């Protein structure tokens, strides 16, 4: 078996995120099983200190879930550009936000959102200096192999006093998963190394050369898995290449694991946000 050993391998990223299905499976596990009922995307939005009239860029928007979850809270004066390297992701984001507009969820119309296919690793970014009041990178900087070049570009396109909002995970995030996989097959043990290039522990030092002020906040949460289905979908969503013929054994193993825990298998979480401020 193989693991997804690097989350900044362009071919693996392209395969992972060609459509929104893998990401949706991962989000579903957290939505279904998280202890913190306030909600990750709402908590992230709480950290935004953005003027009521502002241009905003999200790099790696995925399916647009951040905006779907906070649609009623978005000021009418925000001009939001959602970008992703994946055309499939952008299509999903566009469709989901359009459905919300038709359903009358949130103020204003769909014109506040614009969509553009952009690979954040292909610097320079196609924007003028000082274009945006805020740049958002939600769980995506660990995908970028040339982070210093991208961070320099983010600083360039931010206005003075502009903010970067970058979320990521800690080194012990989902810490039970490597052991869980190792018990099924020892070759799967390195799963947990995938996001370690940009974490809550080392991300601040990477941001500080580009931003005069860098702060961090952690989101308190954990997973309690009472139904094996979402966990199975999460684990098979592309992080681990389990051959099709072994799927029945793998699913039986996860079901047995959840049952043996008394129907409540606990998994630790460690996620948070960095806020970087360009002061001049």
C-alpha positions as a Markdown table, in Angstrom:
| # | Residue | x | y | z |
|---|---|---|---|---|
| 1 | Unk | 0.0 | 0.0 | 0.0 |
| 2 | Unk | 1.0 | 3.6 | -0.5 |
| 3 | Unk | 0.4 | 6.7 | 1.6 |
| 4 | Unk | 0.0 | 10.3 | 0.4 |
| 5 | Unk | 3.4 | 11.2 | 1.7 |
| 6 | Unk | 3.5 | 14.7 | 0.4 |
| 7 | Unk | 0.6 | 17.2 | 0.2 |
| 8 | Unk | 2.6 | 19.5 | -2.1 |
| 9 | Unk | 3.1 | 17.0 | -4.9 |
| 10 | Unk | 1.3 | 18.7 | -7.9 |
| 11 | Unk | 0.2 | 15.4 | -9.4 |
| 12 | Unk | -1.2 | 14.1 | -6.2 |
| 13 | Unk | -3.0 | 17.4 | -5.4 |
| 14 | Unk | -4.5 | 17.5 | -8.9 |
| 15 | Unk | -5.8 | 13.9 | -8.4 |
| 16 | Unk | -7.0 | 14.7 | -4.8 |
| 17 | Unk | -9.0 | 17.8 | -5.7 |
| 18 | Unk | -10.1 | 17.2 | -9.3 |
| 19 | Unk | -13.7 | 17.3 | -7.9 |
| 20 | Unk | -15.1 | 18.3 | -4.5 |
| 21 | Unk | -15.9 | 14.7 | -3.5 |
| 22 | Unk | -12.8 | 13.9 | -1.4 |
| 23 | Unk | -12.9 | 17.3 | 0.4 |
| 24 | Unk | -16.7 | 16.8 | 1.0 |
| 25 | Unk | -16.1 | 13.5 | 2.7 |
| 26 | Unk | -13.5 | 15.0 | 5.0 |
| 27 | Unk | -15.7 | 18.0 | 5.9 |
| 28 | Unk | -18.7 | 15.6 | 6.5 |
| 29 | Unk | -16.7 | 13.7 | 9.2 |
| 30 | Unk | -16.0 | 16.9 | 11.1 |
| 31 | Unk | -19.5 | 18.2 | 10.7 |
| 32 | Unk | -21.0 | 14.9 | 11.9 |
| 33 | Unk | -18.6 | 14.0 | 14.7 |
| 34 | Unk | -17.1 | 17.2 | 16.1 |
| 35 | Unk | -17.6 | 17.9 | 19.8 |
| 36 | Unk | -17.5 | 21.7 | 19.4 |
| 37 | Unk | -20.9 | 22.5 | 18.1 |
| 38 | Unk | -20.1 | 26.2 | 17.3 |
| 39 | Unk | -18.6 | 25.2 | 14.0 |
| 40 | Unk | -15.2 | 25.6 | 12.4 |
| 41 | Unk | -16.2 | 27.8 | 9.6 |
| 42 | Unk | -18.2 | 30.2 | 11.8 |
| 43 | Unk | -15.2 | 30.3 | 14.2 |
| 44 | Unk | -12.8 | 31.2 | 11.4 |
| 45 | Unk | -15.2 | 34.0 | 10.2 |
| 46 | Unk | -15.3 | 35.4 | 13.7 |
| 47 | Unk | -11.6 | 36.3 | 13.3 |
| 48 | Unk | -12.1 | 38.5 | 10.2 |
| 49 | Unk | -11.3 | 42.1 | 10.8 |
| 50 | Unk | -12.3 | 43.4 | 7.4 |
| 51 | Unk | -13.8 | 46.8 | 6.5 |
| 52 | Unk | -17.5 | 46.8 | 5.3 |
| 53 | Unk | -16.3 | 47.9 | 1.9 |
| 54 | Unk | -13.4 | 45.6 | 0.9 |
| 55 | Unk | -11.9 | 43.4 | -1.8 |
| 56 | Unk | -11.2 | 39.9 | -0.5 |
| 57 | Unk | -9.2 | 37.0 | -2.1 |
| 58 | Unk | -9.5 | 33.4 | -1.0 |
| 59 | Unk | -6.7 | 31.1 | -2.3 |
| 60 | Unk | -7.8 | 27.5 | -2.5 |
| 61 | Unk | -11.4 | 28.1 | -1.8 |
| 62 | Unk | -12.4 | 24.4 | -2.3 |
| 63 | Unk | -16.2 | 24.0 | -2.5 |
| 64 | Unk | -16.7 | 27.4 | -0.9 |
| 65 | Unk | -17.9 | 26.0 | 2.4 |
| 66 | Unk | -16.5 | 29.0 | 4.4 |
| 67 | Unk | -18.9 | 31.3 | 2.6 |
| 68 | Unk | -21.8 | 28.9 | 2.5 |
| 69 | Unk | -21.7 | 28.5 | 6.3 |
| 70 | Unk | -21.5 | 32.3 | 6.9 |
| 71 | Unk | -23.6 | 33.6 | 4.0 |
| 72 | Unk | -26.0 | 35.7 | 6.2 |
| 73 | Unk | -23.1 | 37.4 | 7.9 |
| 74 | Unk | -21.3 | 38.7 | 4.8 |
| 75 | Unk | -21.5 | 42.5 | 4.4 |
| 76 | Unk | -23.0 | 43.7 | 1.2 |
| 77 | Unk | -19.9 | 45.8 | 0.4 |
| 78 | Unk | -17.5 | 42.8 | 0.2 |
| 79 | Unk | -16.2 | 41.9 | -3.2 |
| 80 | Unk | -15.0 | 38.3 | -2.9 |
| 81 | Unk | -12.8 | 36.6 | -5.4 |
| 82 | Unk | -12.8 | 32.8 | -4.9 |
| 83 | Unk | -9.9 | 31.0 | -6.5 |
| 84 | Unk | -8.7 | 27.4 | -6.8 |
| 85 | Unk | -6.4 | 25.5 | -9.1 |
| 86 | Unk | -9.2 | 23.0 | -9.6 |
| 87 | Unk | -12.0 | 23.8 | -12.1 |
| 88 | Unk | -14.1 | 21.1 | -10.4 |
| 89 | Unk | -13.8 | 22.8 | -7.0 |
| 90 | Unk | -14.7 | 26.2 | -8.5 |
| 91 | Unk | -17.8 | 24.7 | -10.2 |
| 92 | Unk | -18.9 | 23.2 | -6.9 |
| 93 | Unk | -18.4 | 26.5 | -5.1 |
| 94 | Unk | -20.2 | 28.5 | -7.8 |
| 95 | Unk | -23.2 | 26.1 | -7.9 |
| 96 | Unk | -23.5 | 25.9 | -4.1 |
| 97 | Unk | -23.4 | 29.7 | -3.6 |
| 98 | Unk | -25.9 | 30.2 | -6.5 |
| 99 | Unk | -28.3 | 27.8 | -4.9 |
| 100 | Unk | -28.1 | 29.8 | -1.7 |
| 101 | Unk | -28.8 | 33.0 | -3.6 |
| 102 | Unk | -31.9 | 31.5 | -5.3 |
| 103 | Unk | -33.1 | 30.2 | -1.9 |
| 104 | Unk | -32.8 | 33.7 | -0.5 |
| 105 | Unk | -30.2 | 32.8 | 2.1 |
| 106 | Unk | -28.2 | 35.9 | 3.1 |
| 107 | Unk | -28.4 | 39.5 | 1.9 |
| 108 | Unk | -27.5 | 40.7 | -1.6 |
| 109 | Unk | -27.1 | 38.7 | -4.8 |
| 110 | Unk | -24.5 | 36.4 | -6.3 |
| 111 | Unk | -22.5 | 39.4 | -7.8 |
| 112 | Unk | -20.6 | 39.7 | -4.5 |
| 113 | Unk | -18.7 | 36.5 | -5.5 |
| 114 | Unk | -16.4 | 36.1 | -8.5 |
| 115 | Unk | -14.6 | 33.0 | -9.4 |
| 116 | Unk | -11.2 | 32.4 | -11.1 |
| 117 | Unk | -9.0 | 29.3 | -11.7 |
| 118 | Unk | -5.6 | 30.2 | -10.2 |
| 119 | Unk | -2.8 | 27.9 | -9.1 |
| 120 | Unk | -1.3 | 29.6 | -6.0 |
| 121 | Unk | 2.0 | 28.0 | -6.6 |
| 122 | Unk | 2.4 | 29.7 | -10.0 |
| 123 | Unk | 3.8 | 33.1 | -8.8 |
| 124 | Unk | 3.6 | 35.9 | -9.4 |
| 125 | Unk | -0.1 | 36.1 | -8.7 |
| 126 | Unk | -2.1 | 38.0 | -11.4 |
| 127 | Unk | -3.0 | 41.0 | -9.3 |
| 128 | Unk | -1.8 | 44.6 | -8.9 |
| 129 | Unk | 0.1 | 45.7 | -5.7 |
| 130 | Unk | -2.2 | 46.6 | -2.8 |
| 131 | Unk | -5.4 | 45.1 | -4.4 |
| 132 | Unk | -7.0 | 43.3 | -1.4 |
| 133 | Unk | -7.9 | 44.2 | 2.2 |
| 134 | Unk | -7.7 | 40.5 | 3.1 |
| 135 | Unk | -6.3 | 37.2 | 1.7 |
| 136 | Unk | -7.7 | 33.9 | 3.1 |
| 137 | Unk | -5.7 | 30.6 | 2.9 |
| 138 | Unk | -7.9 | 28.0 | 4.6 |
| 139 | Unk | -6.0 | 24.7 | 5.2 |
| 140 | Unk | -4.0 | 25.1 | 2.0 |
| 141 | Unk | -0.5 | 26.5 | 2.7 |
| 142 | Unk | 0.9 | 23.1 | 3.5 |
| 143 | Unk | 0.1 | 22.2 | -0.1 |
| 144 | Unk | 2.5 | 24.9 | -1.4 |
| 145 | Unk | 6.1 | 23.8 | -2.0 |
| 146 | Unk | 7.3 | 27.4 | -2.6 |
| 147 | Unk | 5.7 | 29.1 | 0.5 |
| 148 | Unk | 8.2 | 32.0 | 0.8 |
| 149 | Unk | 7.5 | 33.1 | -2.8 |
| 150 | Unk | 3.8 | 32.8 | -2.3 |
| 151 | Unk | 3.9 | 34.7 | 1.1 |
| 152 | Unk | 5.9 | 37.5 | -0.6 |
| 153 | Unk | 3.2 | 37.7 | -3.2 |
| 154 | Unk | 0.4 | 37.8 | -0.6 |
| 155 | Unk | 2.1 | 40.7 | 1.1 |
| 156 | Unk | 2.5 | 42.5 | -2.2 |
| 157 | Unk | -1.2 | 42.2 | -3.2 |
| 158 | Unk | -2.4 | 43.2 | 0.3 |
| 159 | Unk | -3.1 | 46.8 | 1.1 |
| 160 | Unk | -1.3 | 48.4 | 4.0 |
| 161 | Unk | -3.0 | 47.3 | 7.2 |
| 162 | Unk | -4.3 | 44.3 | 5.2 |
| 163 | Unk | -4.7 | 40.9 | 6.8 |
| 164 | Unk | -3.7 | 37.3 | 5.8 |
| 165 | Unk | -6.0 | 34.7 | 7.5 |
| 166 | Unk | -4.2 | 31.3 | 7.2 |
| 167 | Unk | -5.7 | 28.2 | 8.9 |
| 168 | Unk | -3.8 | 25.0 | 9.5 |
| 169 | Unk | -3.4 | 22.1 | 11.9 |
| 170 | Unk | -1.1 | 21.2 | 14.8 |
| 171 | Unk | 1.4 | 18.4 | 14.7 |
| 172 | Unk | -0.9 | 16.2 | 16.8 |
| 173 | Unk | -4.0 | 16.8 | 14.8 |
| 174 | Unk | -5.9 | 13.5 | 14.3 |
| 175 | Unk | -3.1 | 11.9 | 16.3 |
| 176 | Unk | -4.9 | 8.5 | 16.7 |
| 177 | Unk | -5.2 | 8.0 | 13.0 |
| 178 | Unk | -1.6 | 6.8 | 12.2 |
| 179 | Unk | -1.8 | 4.1 | 14.9 |
| 180 | Unk | -5.3 | 3.1 | 13.7 |
| 181 | Unk | -3.9 | 2.6 | 10.2 |
| 182 | Unk | -0.7 | 0.9 | 11.4 |
| 183 | Unk | -2.8 | -1.8 | 13.1 |
| 184 | Unk | -4.5 | -2.5 | 9.8 |
| 185 | Unk | -1.3 | -2.4 | 7.8 |
| 186 | Unk | 2.1 | -1.1 | 9.1 |
| 187 | Unk | 2.8 | 0.5 | 5.7 |
| 188 | Unk | 0.1 | 3.1 | 6.4 |
| 189 | Unk | 1.7 | 4.4 | 9.6 |
| 190 | Unk | 3.3 | 7.6 | 8.0 |
| 191 | Unk | -0.1 | 9.0 | 7.2 |
| 192 | Unk | 0.2 | 11.7 | 9.8 |
| 193 | Unk | 3.2 | 13.4 | 8.3 |
| 194 | Unk | 1.3 | 14.9 | 5.4 |
| 195 | Unk | 0.6 | 18.4 | 6.8 |
| 196 | Unk | 3.8 | 18.9 | 8.8 |
| 197 | Unk | 5.4 | 21.5 | 6.4 |
| 198 | Unk | 3.1 | 24.2 | 7.7 |
| 199 | Unk | 1.6 | 23.7 | 11.2 |
| 200 | Unk | 0.5 | 25.6 | 14.2 |
| 201 | Unk | 3.9 | 24.9 | 15.7 |
| 202 | Unk | 6.1 | 26.1 | 12.8 |
| 203 | Unk | 3.8 | 28.4 | 10.7 |
| 204 | Unk | 4.4 | 31.5 | 12.8 |
| 205 | Unk | 8.1 | 31.5 | 12.0 |
| 206 | Unk | 7.3 | 31.1 | 8.3 |
| 207 | Unk | 4.9 | 34.1 | 8.3 |
| 208 | Unk | 6.9 | 36.5 | 10.4 |
| 209 | Unk | 9.4 | 37.6 | 7.7 |
| 210 | Unk | 6.5 | 38.9 | 5.6 |
| 211 | Unk | 4.1 | 40.3 | 8.2 |
| 212 | Unk | 4.9 | 42.8 | 11.0 |
| 213 | Unk | 2.4 | 41.3 | 13.3 |
| 214 | Unk | 1.5 | 37.6 | 13.5 |
| 215 | Unk | -1.0 | 36.1 | 16.0 |
| 216 | Unk | -2.4 | 32.6 | 16.5 |
| 217 | Unk | -5.6 | 31.2 | 17.9 |
| 218 | Unk | -6.5 | 27.6 | 18.4 |
| 219 | Unk | -9.9 | 26.0 | 18.0 |
| 220 | Unk | -10.8 | 23.6 | 20.8 |
| 221 | Unk | -12.4 | 20.4 | 19.5 |
| 222 | Unk | -12.3 | 16.7 | 19.1 |
| 223 | Unk | -14.1 | 14.0 | 17.2 |
| 224 | Unk | -16.4 | 11.4 | 18.8 |
| 225 | Unk | -17.2 | 8.8 | 16.1 |
| 226 | Unk | -20.4 | 6.9 | 16.8 |
| 227 | Unk | -21.0 | 5.7 | 13.3 |
| 228 | Unk | -18.1 | 4.1 | 11.4 |
| 229 | Unk | -19.4 | 5.3 | 8.0 |
| 230 | Unk | -18.1 | 8.9 | 8.0 |
| 231 | Unk | -14.7 | 7.8 | 9.3 |
| 232 | Unk | -14.5 | 5.1 | 6.6 |
| 233 | Unk | -15.3 | 7.7 | 3.9 |
| 234 | Unk | -12.8 | 10.1 | 5.4 |
| 235 | Unk | -10.0 | 7.6 | 5.4 |
| 236 | Unk | -10.8 | 6.4 | 1.9 |
| 237 | Unk | -11.1 | 9.9 | 0.5 |
| 238 | Unk | -7.6 | 9.8 | -1.1 |
| 239 | Unk | -5.1 | 10.0 | 1.8 |
| 240 | Unk | -4.6 | 6.3 | 1.7 |
| 241 | Unk | -4.5 | 4.0 | -1.4 |
| 242 | Unk | -6.3 | 0.9 | -0.2 |
| 243 | Unk | -6.7 | -1.5 | -3.1 |
| 244 | Unk | -10.3 | -2.0 | -4.0 |
| 245 | Unk | -10.2 | -5.7 | -3.1 |
| 246 | Unk | -9.2 | -4.9 | 0.4 |
| 247 | Unk | -12.0 | -2.4 | 1.0 |
| 248 | Unk | -14.4 | -4.9 | 2.6 |
| 249 | Unk | -11.7 | -5.9 | 5.1 |
| 250 | Unk | -10.8 | -2.3 | 5.8 |
| 251 | Unk | -14.5 | -1.3 | 6.4 |
| 252 | Unk | -14.9 | -4.3 | 8.7 |
| 253 | Unk | -11.8 | -3.3 | 10.6 |
| 254 | Unk | -13.1 | 0.3 | 11.2 |
| 255 | Unk | -16.5 | -0.9 | 12.2 |
| 256 | Unk | -15.0 | -3.3 | 14.7 |
| 257 | Unk | -12.8 | -0.5 | 16.1 |
| 258 | Unk | -15.7 | 1.8 | 16.7 |
| 259 | Unk | -17.8 | -1.0 | 18.2 |
| 260 | Unk | -14.9 | -2.0 | 20.5 |
| 261 | Unk | -14.7 | 1.6 | 21.8 |
| 262 | Unk | -18.3 | 1.3 | 23.1 |
| 263 | Unk | -19.6 | 3.0 | 20.1 |
| 264 | Unk | -17.8 | 6.3 | 20.7 |
| 265 | Unk | -14.3 | 6.3 | 19.2 |
| 266 | Unk | -12.4 | 9.5 | 20.2 |
| 267 | Unk | -10.0 | 11.3 | 17.9 |
| 268 | Unk | -8.1 | 14.4 | 18.9 |
| 269 | Unk | -8.2 | 17.6 | 16.9 |
| 270 | Unk | -5.8 | 20.5 | 16.8 |
| 271 | Unk | -6.7 | 23.2 | 14.3 |
| 272 | Unk | -6.3 | 27.0 | 14.4 |
| 273 | Unk | -5.7 | 30.2 | 12.6 |
| 274 | Unk | -2.8 | 32.6 | 12.0 |
| 275 | Unk | -3.5 | 36.2 | 11.4 |
| 276 | Unk | -0.7 | 38.1 | 9.7 |
| 277 | Unk | -0.9 | 41.9 | 9.4 |
| 278 | Unk | 0.9 | 44.0 | 6.8 |
| 279 | Unk | 1.4 | 47.2 | 8.7 |
| 280 | Unk | 3.0 | 49.3 | 6.0 |
